[in-house]
Amino acid sequence: MIKTTKTFKNNNPVKTDLPNTAPAKNTPPKTNHVSLELVKPGAKQVCVAGSFNQWKPEKTPLVSTGNGRWVGDLIVNPGRHEYLFVVDGQWLPDPNAKETVQNPFGGKNSVLIVSE
C-alpha cells in the first residue's frame, strides 16, 4: 500500500490508503533449448528457417561438426513450430522429423513441438 496525505480547502490533512498501483513485472515467456541435426555430406552451408525465426534462414545457421554432420542449438518458445532446413539455398524438410505438414508451395514442412 502507498500512504498519501491529501489537504482539502479547510487545510485539514486526511490520510488515505491507496492500493499499490505500480505496474506488475512482466515475466518473459518461457523458452526452451532445442537441438537440430542434419547429415548432409558435401553441404557448404546449412541453416534452419521456421515459424520460430520468421522463416529467415540467416538468423539460424547450423555449425558443421565434420563428416557432413550439421548441428544447431536454438532457443524456442513453447508451442508448435513448422520449419525447413536450407542447404546451400535449397529448402528441405528434416528427414528425422516425427511429423510433417503440407505447405502452400507444394512441399512439406517439418513440425517441431516444444512443450512448456
C-alpha positions as CSV (number, residue, x, y, z in Angstrom):
1,M,0.0,0.0,0.0
2,I,1.1,3.5,-0.7
3,K,0.2,6.1,2.0
4,T,-0.7,9.5,0.8
5,T,-1.8,12.7,2.5
6,K,-4.3,15.0,0.9
7,T,-5.1,18.5,2.1
8,F,-8.5,19.9,1.5
9,K,-9.7,23.5,1.3
10,N,-10.1,23.7,5.1
11,N,-6.4,22.7,5.4
12,N,-7.2,19.6,7.4
13,P,-5.0,16.7,6.3
14,V,-6.7,13.4,5.6
15,K,-4.7,10.2,5.3
16,T,-5.8,7.7,2.7
17,D,-4.5,4.3,1.8
18,L,-4.3,3.6,-1.9
19,P,-3.5,0.3,-3.4
20,N,-0.1,-0.1,-4.9
21,T,-0.6,0.9,-8.5
22,A,3.0,0.1,-9.6
23,P,3.0,-1.8,-12.9
24,A,3.3,-5.6,-12.5
25,K,6.6,-7.1,-13.5
26,N,6.4,-8.7,-16.9
27,T,7.7,-12.2,-16.9
28,P,9.3,-13.2,-20.1
29,P,7.8,-16.1,-22.0
30,K,9.4,-19.5,-21.2
31,T,12.0,-20.6,-23.8
32,N,13.5,-24.0,-24.4
33,H,16.8,-25.1,-25.9
34,V,16.3,-27.4,-28.9
35,S,19.0,-29.1,-30.9
36,L,18.5,-29.9,-34.5
37,E,20.8,-32.1,-36.6
38,L,21.2,-32.8,-40.3
39,V,23.6,-35.1,-42.0
40,K,24.3,-33.8,-45.5
41,P,27.7,-34.7,-46.9
42,G,29.0,-32.1,-49.3
43,A,26.9,-29.3,-47.9
44,K,28.7,-26.0,-47.7
45,Q,26.1,-24.0,-45.7
46,V,23.1,-25.2,-43.7
47,C,20.6,-23.1,-41.9
48,V,17.1,-23.6,-40.4
49,A,14.1,-21.4,-41.1
50,G,10.8,-21.7,-39.5
51,S,7.9,-20.1,-37.7
52,F,10.2,-19.6,-34.7
53,N,12.5,-17.2,-36.6
54,Q,10.1,-15.6,-39.1
55,W,11.3,-18.0,-41.8
56,K,14.6,-16.2,-42.1
57,P,17.4,-18.8,-42.5
58,E,20.2,-16.3,-42.0
59,K,19.0,-16.0,-38.4
60,T,19.8,-19.6,-37.5
61,P,22.9,-21.0,-39.2
62,L,23.9,-24.5,-38.2
63,V,27.5,-25.5,-37.5
64,S,29.5,-28.2,-39.2
65,T,30.9,-30.8,-36.8
66,G,32.6,-32.8,-39.6
67,N,31.7,-35.8,-41.7
68,G,28.7,-34.0,-43.2
69,R,27.0,-33.5,-39.8
70,W,25.5,-30.1,-39.1
71,V,24.0,-29.1,-35.7
72,G,22.2,-26.1,-34.4
73,D,21.1,-25.2,-30.9
74,L,18.0,-23.0,-30.9
75,I,16.1,-21.1,-28.2
76,V,12.4,-21.6,-29.0
77,N,9.2,-20.6,-27.3
78,P,6.8,-23.4,-26.3
79,G,4.3,-24.4,-29.0
80,R,4.0,-26.0,-32.4
81,H,6.5,-24.7,-35.0
82,E,7.0,-25.5,-38.7
83,Y,10.5,-25.4,-40.2
84,L,12.7,-26.5,-43.0
85,F,16.5,-26.8,-43.4
86,V,18.1,-24.6,-46.0
87,V,21.1,-26.4,-47.5
88,D,23.1,-24.4,-50.0
89,G,20.0,-22.4,-50.8
90,Q,17.7,-25.4,-51.2
91,W,14.8,-25.7,-48.8
92,L,14.5,-29.3,-47.4
93,P,12.3,-31.0,-44.8
94,D,14.0,-32.6,-41.8
95,P,14.4,-36.3,-42.6
96,N,14.3,-37.0,-38.9
97,A,11.1,-35.1,-38.1
98,K,8.3,-37.1,-36.5
99,E,5.6,-35.1,-38.2
100,T,5.3,-33.1,-41.4
101,V,2.5,-30.9,-42.9
102,Q,1.7,-29.8,-46.4
103,N,2.9,-26.3,-47.1
104,P,1.4,-23.8,-49.6
105,F,4.3,-24.3,-52.0
106,G,3.6,-27.9,-52.8
107,G,6.1,-29.3,-50.4
108,K,6.2,-30.4,-46.8
109,N,7.2,-28.6,-43.7
110,S,8.7,-30.4,-40.7
111,V,6.9,-29.9,-37.4
112,L,8.6,-29.3,-34.1
113,I,6.5,-29.4,-30.9
114,V,8.1,-27.7,-27.9
115,S,6.5,-28.3,-24.5
116,E,6.5,-25.8,-21.6
